[in-house]
Amino acid sequence: MTIGIGPSTPVTSQSTSGSRTQGVSTKGTEQGENATPTSGSSKPTSQLSTLAQQLSDSALRAEERDASLDRKALGQKADALLSQITGQGYHNNRARYDAEVPNTDDPELLERAKQATSFVNGRGSNPFSGLSQDQLVLIIYDDSGTFTANEQRAAWQEDYDQRQEWKQAVIARGKLEYSQTGKMTDFFKEVLGNYNDLPPIMQAQYPDFYAPRLEHLIEMDFNFITHRAEGKGAPEDIFDILMSSEDFANLGKRFANSTIS
């Protein structure tokens, strides 16, 4: 469902404020050789340690990439990388991706790649299940060859699933806010906060007007039942904003009709 809370790439509420490449969180991957795996984890601690190093190296590459490209170029880069692991671009190369093996003798890396291939073909568990969005994004958009295409596909799927879970929760809170107050201001705040927490390569996939329009909607504090702006702005501004793009139009229409599902 299009509700104006994100592009086609995954969004979650697990992000934290601050840089998404410097000091990237490796929670769940930094236990070290002597740590005890969490209950139910299928990942040996040595693999977790190896993954933590891979993510650390990937974070440095991401930081260099983000600093070298402007927003438009970064968005184009994201689209190109996603086309390789989603949609027709992925399915056209499925046989090659399924046969891909990491250039390593490390049995743990080989096993993880094998598990990812099994997962994207409907068998077994996702090797990246439970990772944070910061970690998943590093895997998804890493073009160094560190991760196989199927590993990146598996990371993308986990991120997508997390985004869907967040969307359902934020929509439910938005519906409750609308039914109780006639407003969507807290909903807009939560959506904007989530956007502000995204890594640069994900923010770059949103239109330039996305954040400014959310900020305007928040400032207006518009009541959709009384049709009054209780903050800054004229009532007619709400229609200019909500009808100026498909995402915002659908968002406004569905809330106004109280039919979000």
C-alpha positions, 0 to 999 in steps of 0.5 A: 500500500502506498502511504507516502512513508517511503520509497520501494526500499525497506524502512524500519524503526530500528535505526538510531540517530547519527551517522549510519556509516561511522561507528556502525552498530555491530550488535549481534556480530561483535561477541568475539571468539569466546562469547556465548551465542544467543539462545536459538542462534544458528550463527557460530561466534567465529562467524559473527566475528567475521561478519563484524569485520566485514561490516566494519570494512563495508562501513568505511567503503560506504562512508567514502562513497557517500562523501564522494557522491551528491544526493542525485548520484547517490540515488542513482547508485542505489537504484543500480545496485538494487536492480541487481538483487530485486525485480527482473534484473535479479531473476534474469541472472538467477542461475548465475547467482545461485551458482556464485561462491565466495572467493575464499576458503573460509568454511564459515563464509562459504556456509553463509553464502550457501545458506543465503542461496537456500533461503532465497530459493525458499529453503531454510532460514535467513542468515541475516535475520535479526540484524539491524537496519544499519547492518543490512543496508551495508550488505545490500549496497556493498559493491565490493564483492564481499557478499554474494548477490544472494547474500545481498538479496537475503539482507534486502528481504530481511530489511523489507520484512522489518520495514513492513512490520514498522509500517503496520505499526506506524499506520495503526498508531496513525489511525488511532491518532486520527480517530481520537483527534482528527489529526495526523501530526504525530504520524507525520513526526514519526515518519519524518523521524524515521527518514532522518535516521536513515543512511544517506544512500536510503535518504537519496531514494526519496524525492527532495521535497519529502522531508520539507513537506513533512515538516510543513505538515507538522507545523500546520497541525492540521485537523482533518475533521474540522478542516482547520490548521491549528498551527502555522499555515492556511487550510488550503496548504494541506491540499497543495501538499497532499495532492502534489504527489502520488504518495502524499495524495494517497496518504491524505485520501486514505486517512481522510476516508479512514480506510487505511489497511 
